[in-house]
């Protein structure tokens, strides 16, 4: 028997079996996050995140990049999860915190703050004092991918981390906001694997599309709400405005039973 109580050798961080082996054995989010950070299961993503760190943008050349998988961020008893797709090469891959240090994160956290779900509207680095109220921010892929496009195989390899994270959040989780069509496509199979029954056919992504999944076993009913991703492509063109995102997050907070927790 090994130290985790499982028979046989444990997969090493660079083994493709590492996420599937370790994720479901984690007893809490702190343990899960520590295992996520060790993962090297996708060679292309490992190479890209480290190559990006070795050649930083000029504005960040005096900074040391995180250059590892980026764990989720937010309290363990969150009622609302916000799920993106993957960290940005010069955002989360640099700072080590989801949606921190890039324009998409600036837009998202300002909206969360406007709804009362974040202590401040800015997110620059892990020690900046930002707190989330009842919200955890995470992603189906924890490493920055080239061109912001993880492969289907990379999404499948990383999937156990998100499944385990949602399972650990499940006792209090009531609502998931999914940012973007790629995130929607990646999340739905994870929800099915975690135990929530999925409808057939699966609904297409759209801004404001709501999916209600019935409870099953120890899982409670879960609402899923789609939102356009706060990428600069969407925000600069007006496809997603600040007011649109604030309205959607306020709706999500209401469905999660959060009200305005940051307002006392």
Secondary structure as GFF3:
##gff-version 3
##sequence-region A 1 264
A	DSSP	alpha_helix	18	23	.	.	.	ID=ss1
A	DSSP	alpha_helix	29	38	.	.	.	ID=ss2
A	DSSP	alpha_helix	43	54	.	.	.	ID=ss3
A	DSSP	three_ten_helix	58	60	.	.	.	ID=ss4
A	DSSP	beta_strand	73	74	.	.	.	ID=ss5
A	DSSP	beta_strand	80	83	.	.	.	ID=ss6
A	DSSP	alpha_helix	92	95	.	.	.	ID=ss7
A	DSSP	alpha_helix	103	115	.	.	.	ID=ss8
A	DSSP	beta_strand	135	138	.	.	.	ID=ss9
A	DSSP	three_ten_helix	146	148	.	.	.	ID=ss10
A	DSSP	alpha_helix	152	169	.	.	.	ID=ss11
A	DSSP	beta_strand	175	179	.	.	.	ID=ss12
A	DSSP	alpha_helix	181	194	.	.	.	ID=ss13
A	DSSP	beta_strand	210	213	.	.	.	ID=ss14
A	DSSP	beta_strand	222	227	.	.	.	ID=ss15
A	DSSP	alpha_helix	232	237	.	.	.	ID=ss16
A	DSSP	alpha_helix	242	255	.	.	.	ID=ss17
A	DSSP	three_ten_helix	261	263	.	.	.	ID=ss18
###
